[in-house]
Amino acid sequence: MPDGIRVCQWGAFDAANYGDRLFPLIAEEQLTARLPGLELACYAPIGTATLPPGSPPLSPLVPGGGPLDRRRREYFAGHYDAILIGGGDLLRFDRSESGYGDADNEGPLRPYDAFLDFSWAETGPNILWNAPGVPFPFEPTRRMLVRMALSHVRYAAVRDETSRAYLLEAGVEEPVHVYPDTGILLAETIRRRVHPEKVRDLLPRGAGSNGRGLLCFQCSPGFLRREEELVAKSLARIAARRDLEIVLLPIGLCHGDQDALHLIQRASGDRFTLVEGLEAPLEIGAVIGACDFFVGSSLHGNLTALSFGIPHLVVNNPVPFVKLEGLIQMARLEEFRISGWEDLEDGFDRLAAAPRERWARAGDRLKAQVSEHFDRLADEISRSAAERRDPNGKVSRPRQATGQNIPLDAYDTIARLHEQLDDER
């Protein structure tokens, strides 16, 4: 194995969102276990965020912001043995989502463009995909750009079959591999890094002290759809029938979870326990792991529950999210999904009646698949590093990519496509 392997990881790690900020730590743990001495740095569009302790250093993709230019591409291709992209909902061309970065500030205009960059022909980096997702189909006029971007990807792995299908629909050639989101490994990471006494302190005072079980609940305003009265009444009836305490846990701070859960708390007459002021991702995950059930619309909230072997009910309404459906299908837990709040009580009854071992088995199966994915990543990184070094072990110039440079008129096409997409949205 070559010495001094250097890898950078790109993603939306600067978004104030639970799952996005955990990807670098998971990659650091998994890759350094397979490639001792590997140095991992991570980059994001804004590049300023507090990541969990033990995470690699975080920097902006472009100092001062803006799109990648030729000099920045040359830096990455020449400085790192591989560029690791993902995870997260990264394979897209649209404008920034509301609340990117945090709920109070405007994010970059187009934070996702770099993840499907198609202008690497002169620098030829080794690009590897760490199971990112494709949230929606590519417009026909953008499919050429997707194909061009994929021509520079050495190893393509996405997190669900629908993401793969969207890429194939765009004309991408095989192979495109499918592996679960790497967040399935969170339970092991949390157990190593959050002491059990700390977990007890994280739970609101008195939660669980009366011997009642804990149901952790989460949703964002888009999923709540102003139905807080119905949700609060349903949760209250579930708690009474099952002798449970309801813990309301905001997870997606940039998506406004806290606002939705405040509405539910008020509608309940303040009968539930609302967790407030908890932003550290590992601690959020530890709260989920300390509960007996989880119900929510967060992909990584559900993934964390599955990682701990905790029964969970996926809320996916009103329009099914690809990433949630992908998890349900991969875990083979289709009957534990609800598409409307009127089904919450019946869905939870099915959940409570099923053997808990089912979630442990599903979690273990997905963990084994992700372990295989990191084995492949480590092999690709090691091979990439060896190719870049001369017989004396010194790093050589980046390999030249095959293919033609993009004609200038493609830039006009991209500009028109951005305008078209803005109008559509």
C-alpha positions as CSV (number, residue, x, y, z in Angstrom):
1,M,0.0,0.0,0.0
2,P,1.4,3.4,-0.9
3,D,2.5,5.7,2.0
4,G,0.9,9.1,2.7
5,I,-2.4,8.5,1.0
6,R,-4.5,11.7,0.9
7,V,-8.2,11.7,0.1
8,C,-10.7,14.6,0.2
9,Q,-14.5,14.1,0.7
10,W,-17.1,16.4,-0.7
11,G,-20.6,16.9,0.5
12,A,-23.2,19.2,2.0
13,F,-21.5,18.9,5.4
14,D,-22.1,22.6,6.1
15,A,-25.9,22.2,6.1
16,A,-27.5,22.4,9.6
17,N,-28.8,18.9,9.2
18,Y,-28.2,15.8,11.4
19,G,-27.2,13.3,8.7
20,D,-25.1,15.5,6.5
21,R,-22.7,16.4,9.3
22,L,-22.0,12.7,10.2
23,F,-20.8,11.5,6.8
24,P,-17.1,12.6,7.3
25,L,-16.8,11.0,10.7
26,I,-18.2,7.7,9.4
27,A,-15.8,7.8,6.4
28,E,-12.8,8.6,8.6
29,E,-13.5,5.7,10.9
30,Q,-14.1,3.2,8.1
31,L,-11.3,4.2,5.7
32,T,-8.6,4.6,8.3
33,A,-9.4,1.2,9.7
34,R,-8.8,-0.3,6.2
35,L,-6.0,2.1,5.2
36,P,-3.9,3.1,8.3
37,G,-2.2,6.4,7.9
38,L,-4.7,7.7,5.3
39,E,-5.3,11.5,5.6
40,L,-8.9,12.6,5.0
41,A,-10.0,16.2,4.6
42,C,-13.5,17.3,3.7
43,Y,-15.0,20.1,1.7
44,A,-18.4,21.7,1.3
45,P,-19.9,24.6,-0.6
46,I,-19.8,27.0,2.4
47,G,-17.2,25.0,4.3
48,T,-18.0,26.4,7.8
49,A,-19.7,24.2,10.3
50,T,-19.0,22.4,13.6
51,L,-18.6,18.7,12.8
52,P,-18.6,16.0,15.5
53,P,-15.3,15.5,17.4
54,G,-13.0,13.2,15.5
55,S,-14.2,14.4,12.1
56,P,-11.7,15.5,9.4
57,P,-11.1,19.3,9.0
58,L,-13.7,21.1,6.9
59,S,-13.0,23.7,4.3
60,P,-14.9,25.5,1.5
61,L,-14.8,23.9,-2.0
62,V,-13.8,27.3,-3.3
63,P,-12.3,29.9,-0.9
64,G,-14.7,32.9,-1.0
65,G,-17.4,30.9,-2.7
66,G,-18.5,30.5,-6.3
67,P,-18.2,27.6,-8.8
68,L,-15.1,25.5,-9.4
69,D,-12.7,26.9,-11.8
70,R,-9.8,25.3,-13.7
71,R,-7.2,26.3,-11.0
72,R,-9.3,24.8,-8.2
73,R,-9.8,21.6,-10.2
74,E,-6.1,21.3,-10.7
75,Y,-5.6,21.8,-7.0
76,F,-7.8,18.9,-6.1
77,A,-6.6,16.6,-8.8
78,G,-3.0,17.2,-8.0
79,H,-3.2,17.3,-4.2
80,Y,-5.3,14.3,-3.5
81,D,-5.1,10.6,-4.5
82,A,-8.9,10.4,-4.7
83,I,-12.0,12.6,-4.4
84,L,-14.8,11.0,-2.4
85,I,-18.3,12.4,-3.1
86,G,-21.1,11.8,-0.7
87,G,-23.2,10.8,0.9
88,G,-26.4,12.9,0.9
89,D,-28.8,14.2,-1.7
90,L,-26.0,15.6,-3.9
91,L,-26.5,14.4,-7.5
92,R,-28.6,17.3,-8.8
93,F,-28.3,20.7,-10.5
94,D,-31.0,22.8,-8.8
95,R,-30.7,25.9,-6.7
96,S,-30.0,25.9,-3.0
97,E,-32.8,24.5,-0.8
98,S,-34.3,26.9,1.7
99,G,-32.2,27.0,4.8
100,Y,-29.0,25.5,3.3
101,G,-26.3,26.1,5.8
102,D,-28.7,27.1,8.6
103,A,-32.3,28.3,8.9
104,D,-31.3,32.0,9.3
105,N,-29.0,32.6,6.4
106,E,-29.1,32.3,2.6
107,G,-26.9,29.5,1.3
108,P,-24.9,29.5,-1.9
109,L,-26.9,29.8,-5.1
110,R,-26.1,26.4,-6.6
111,P,-24.3,24.3,-4.0
112,Y,-24.7,21.0,-5.8
113,D,-23.1,21.8,-9.2
114,A,-19.6,20.7,-8.1
115,F,-20.8,17.2,-7.3
116,L,-21.7,16.5,-10.9
117,D,-18.9,18.6,-12.4
118,F,-18.2,17.7,-16.0
119,S,-15.1,19.8,-16.7
120,W,-12.3,17.5,-15.4
121,A,-11.0,16.5,-18.8
122,E,-7.6,18.3,-18.5
123,T,-6.9,17.3,-14.9
124,G,-8.2,13.7,-14.6
125,P,-8.9,13.2,-10.9
126,N,-9.9,9.8,-9.3
127,I,-13.5,10.4,-8.4
128,L,-15.3,7.9,-6.2
129,W,-18.9,8.0,-5.1
130,N,-19.7,7.3,-1.5
131,A,-23.4,6.3,-2.0
132,P,-24.9,9.8,-2.6
133,G,-28.5,10.0,-3.7
134,V,-30.4,11.4,-6.8
135,P,-33.5,13.1,-5.4
136,F,-35.5,13.5,-8.6
137,P,-35.1,12.6,-12.3
138,F,-32.8,14.7,-14.5
139,E,-34.5,17.0,-17.1
140,P,-33.9,15.6,-20.6
141,T,-31.8,18.7,-21.5
142,R,-29.4,18.0,-18.6
143,R,-28.8,14.3,-19.3
144,M,-25.8,15.1,-21.5
145,L,-24.2,16.9,-18.5
146,V,-24.8,13.8,-16.3
147,R,-23.2,11.5,-18.8
148,M,-20.2,13.8,-19.1
149,A,-19.9,14.0,-15.3
150,L,-20.0,10.2,-15.0
151,S,-17.3,9.8,-17.6
152,H,-14.8,11.1,-14.9
153,V,-16.1,8.9,-12.1
154,R,-13.9,5.8,-11.4
155,Y,-16.3,4.1,-9.0
156,A,-20.0,5.0,-9.0
157,A,-22.2,3.8,-6.0
158,V,-25.6,5.3,-5.1
159,R,-27.7,4.7,-2.1
160,D,-30.9,3.2,-3.6
161,E,-32.3,1.6,-6.8
162,T,-34.3,4.7,-7.8
163,S,-31.2,6.9,-7.8
164,R,-29.5,4.3,-10.0
165,A,-32.6,4.2,-12.3
166,Y,-32.5,8.0,-12.7
167,L,-28.9,7.8,-13.8
168,L,-29.6,5.0,-16.3
169,E,-32.5,7.0,-17.6
170,A,-30.1,9.9,-18.3
171,G,-28.1,7.5,-20.5
172,V,-25.3,6.7,-18.0
173,E,-23.5,3.5,-18.8
174,E,-23.1,0.7,-16.3
175,P,-21.8,-0.2,-13.8
176,V,-23.6,1.9,-11.2
177,H,-23.5,0.1,-7.9
178,V,-26.2,0.3,-5.1
179,Y,-25.2,0.3,-1.5
180,P,-27.2,1.6,1.6
181,D,-26.6,5.0,3.0
182,T,-23.5,4.8,5.2
183,G,-25.5,6.3,8.1
184,I,-26.5,2.7,8.9
185,L,-23.2,2.5,10.8
186,L,-24.2,5.3,13.2
187,A,-25.0,3.1,16.2
188,E,-21.4,1.8,16.4
189,T,-20.0,5.3,16.0
190,I,-22.3,6.7,18.7
191,R,-21.6,3.9,21.2
192,R,-17.8,4.5,20.8
193,R,-18.1,8.3,21.2
194,V,-21.0,9.0,23.5
195,H,-20.7,7.7,27.1
196,P,-23.9,6.0,28.5
197,E,-24.0,8.6,31.4
198,K,-23.9,11.4,28.8
199,V,-26.9,9.8,27.1
200,R,-28.9,9.8,30.3
201,D,-28.1,13.5,30.7
202,L,-29.2,14.3,27.2
203,L,-32.8,13.0,27.8
204,P,-35.1,15.7,29.2
205,R,-35.2,15.6,33.0
206,G,-37.5,12.9,34.2
207,A,-38.0,11.2,30.8
208,G,-38.3,7.5,31.2
209,S,-37.7,7.7,35.0
210,N,-41.3,6.5,35.8
211,G,-40.6,3.2,34.0
212,R,-42.6,4.2,30.9
213,G,-41.2,3.4,27.5
214,L,-40.0,6.2,25.2
215,L,-41.4,7.0,21.7
216,C,-39.1,9.4,19.8
217,F,-41.1,11.5,17.3
218,Q,-39.8,13.9,14.6
219,C,-41.2,15.6,11.5
220,S,-40.6,18.8,9.5
221,P,-43.3,21.4,8.5
222,G,-43.6,20.0,5.0
223,F,-44.6,16.6,6.4
224,L,-46.7,18.0,9.2
225,R,-48.9,20.0,6.7
226,R,-50.6,21.9,9.5
227,E,-52.2,18.8,10.9
228,E,-50.7,19.3,14.4
229,E,-54.0,18.7,16.1
230,L,-54.5,15.3,14.5
231,V,-50.9,14.3,15.2
232,A,-51.0,15.4,18.8
233,K,-54.2,13.5,19.5
234,S,-52.9,10.4,17.8
235,L,-49.7,10.5,19.7
236,A,-51.6,11.0,23.0
237,R,-53.8,8.0,22.4
238,I,-50.7,5.8,21.4
239,A,-49.0,6.9,24.6
240,A,-52.0,6.1,26.8
241,R,-52.6,2.7,25.2
242,R,-48.9,1.6,25.2
243,D,-47.7,3.3,28.4
244,L,-45.2,5.4,26.5
245,E,-43.8,8.9,27.0
246,I,-43.5,11.0,23.8
247,V,-40.2,12.6,23.1
248,L,-40.3,15.3,20.4
249,L,-36.8,15.5,18.8
250,P,-35.8,18.1,16.2
251,I,-33.3,16.5,13.7
252,G,-33.3,18.7,10.6
253,L,-32.7,22.1,11.9
254,C,-32.3,23.6,8.5
255,H,-35.7,22.1,7.5
256,G,-37.6,23.7,10.4
257,D,-38.2,20.6,12.5
258,Q,-38.3,22.6,15.7
259,D,-41.1,24.8,14.4
260,A,-43.2,21.7,13.5
261,L,-42.6,20.1,16.8
262,H,-43.4,23.3,18.8
263,L,-46.8,23.2,17.0
264,I,-47.4,19.6,18.1
265,Q,-46.3,20.3,21.6
266,R,-48.7,23.2,21.9
267,A,-51.5,21.1,20.4
268,S,-50.8,18.4,23.0
269,G,-51.3,20.9,25.9
270,D,-47.6,20.5,26.7
271,R,-48.0,16.9,27.6
272,F,-45.1,15.7,25.6
273,T,-41.3,16.2,26.2
274,L,-39.8,18.6,23.7
275,V,-36.0,18.4,23.3
276,E,-34.6,21.9,22.7
277,G,-31.2,23.3,22.0
278,L,-29.6,20.0,21.0
279,E,-27.6,20.4,17.8
280,A,-24.6,18.1,18.2
281,P,-25.2,15.2,15.7
282,L,-23.8,12.4,17.9
283,E,-25.9,13.5,20.8
284,I,-29.1,13.7,18.7
285,G,-28.3,10.1,17.5
286,A,-27.7,9.0,21.1
287,V,-31.2,10.3,22.1
288,I,-32.8,8.2,19.3
289,G,-30.7,5.2,20.5
290,A,-32.0,5.6,24.1
291,C,-35.7,5.4,23.0
292,D,-37.8,2.3,22.5
293,F,-39.5,3.4,19.2
294,F,-38.9,6.0,16.6
295,V,-41.5,7.7,14.3
296,G,-40.4,10.3,11.8
297,S,-39.8,11.7,8.3
298,S,-36.0,12.0,8.6
299,L,-34.0,9.5,6.5
300,H,-31.2,9.6,9.0
301,G,-33.5,9.5,12.0
302,N,-34.9,6.3,10.7
303,L,-31.5,5.0,9.7
304,T,-30.2,5.6,13.2
305,A,-33.1,3.7,14.7
306,L,-32.5,0.9,12.3
307,S,-28.8,0.9,13.2
308,F,-29.7,0.5,16.9
309,G,-32.3,-2.2,16.0
310,I,-35.1,0.0,17.2
311,P,-38.6,-0.4,15.6
312,H,-39.4,2.6,13.6
313,L,-42.3,3.9,11.5
314,V,-41.4,5.9,8.4
315,V,-43.5,9.0,7.7
316,N,-43.5,9.7,3.9
317,N,-46.3,12.1,2.9
318,P,-47.8,13.7,0.9
319,V,-45.5,12.9,-2.0
320,P,-43.2,9.9,-1.4
321,F,-39.5,11.0,-1.0
322,V,-37.1,8.9,-3.1
323,K,-34.6,8.5,-0.2
324,L,-37.2,7.3,2.3
325,E,-38.7,4.8,-0.2
326,G,-35.2,3.6,-1.0
327,L,-34.5,2.9,2.7
328,I,-37.9,1.1,3.1
329,Q,-37.2,-1.1,0.1
330,M,-33.6,-2.0,1.0
331,A,-34.6,-2.8,4.6
332,R,-37.7,-4.7,3.4
333,L,-39.9,-2.9,5.9
334,E,-42.6,-1.7,3.5
335,E,-45.5,-2.3,5.9
336,F,-43.9,0.1,8.4
337,R,-44.5,3.2,6.3
338,I,-47.5,5.6,6.5
339,S,-48.5,8.1,3.9
340,G,-51.1,10.1,6.0
341,W,-51.4,11.1,9.6
342,E,-54.8,9.3,9.8
343,D,-52.8,6.1,9.6
344,L,-50.5,6.9,12.5
345,E,-52.2,4.9,15.1
346,D,-52.8,1.8,13.0
347,G,-49.2,2.0,11.7
348,F,-47.9,2.1,15.2
349,D,-50.0,-0.9,16.3
350,R,-48.4,-2.9,13.5
351,L,-45.0,-1.7,14.6
352,A,-45.5,-2.6,18.3
353,A,-46.9,-6.0,17.4
354,A,-43.9,-7.0,15.2
355,P,-40.9,-8.8,16.8
356,R,-38.1,-6.4,17.6
357,E,-35.6,-8.8,16.1
358,R,-36.8,-7.9,12.7
359,W,-35.2,-4.5,12.9
360,A,-31.9,-5.9,14.3
361,R,-31.7,-8.4,11.4
362,A,-32.5,-5.8,8.8
363,G,-29.9,-3.4,10.3
364,D,-27.2,-6.1,10.4
365,R,-27.8,-7.0,6.7
366,L,-27.5,-3.4,5.6
367,K,-24.4,-2.9,7.7
368,A,-22.7,-5.8,6.0
369,Q,-23.5,-4.3,2.6
370,V,-22.0,-0.9,3.6
371,S,-18.9,-2.7,5.0
372,E,-18.5,-4.3,1.5
373,H,-18.8,-0.8,0.0
374,F,-16.0,0.6,2.2
375,D,-13.8,-2.4,1.2
376,R,-14.3,-1.5,-2.4
377,L,-13.6,2.2,-1.7
378,A,-10.4,1.3,0.1
379,D,-9.3,-0.9,-2.8
380,E,-10.0,1.9,-5.3
381,I,-8.2,4.5,-3.2
382,S,-5.1,2.3,-2.7
383,R,-5.0,1.6,-6.5
384,S,-5.5,5.3,-7.3
385,A,-2.6,6.2,-5.0
386,A,-0.3,3.6,-6.5
387,E,-1.0,4.8,-10.0
388,R,-0.1,8.4,-9.1
389,R,3.3,7.5,-7.7
390,D,6.5,6.9,-9.7
391,P,8.8,4.0,-9.0
392,N,10.5,6.1,-6.3
393,G,7.2,6.6,-4.5
394,K,6.9,10.3,-5.4
395,V,3.6,11.7,-6.5
396,S,3.5,12.3,-10.2
397,R,1.3,14.7,-12.2
398,P,-2.4,13.8,-12.4
399,R,-3.3,11.4,-15.2
400,Q,-5.0,13.0,-18.3
401,A,-8.6,12.1,-18.6
402,T,-9.9,10.8,-21.9
403,G,-12.6,12.6,-23.9
404,Q,-12.9,16.0,-25.5
405,N,-13.1,19.4,-23.9
406,I,-16.6,20.9,-23.7
407,P,-17.4,23.2,-26.5
408,L,-18.1,26.8,-25.5
409,D,-21.7,26.6,-26.6
410,A,-22.3,24.1,-23.8
411,Y,-21.9,26.9,-21.3
412,D,-24.7,28.8,-22.9
413,T,-26.8,25.7,-22.7
414,I,-26.1,25.3,-19.0
415,A,-27.1,28.9,-18.4
416,R,-30.4,28.4,-20.3
417,L,-31.1,25.2,-18.3
418,H,-30.6,27.0,-15.0
419,E,-33.1,29.6,-16.1
420,Q,-35.6,26.9,-17.2
421,L,-35.2,25.1,-13.9
422,D,-35.8,28.2,-11.9
423,D,-39.0,28.9,-13.8
424,E,-40.2,25.3,-13.2
425,R,-39.6,25.5,-9.4
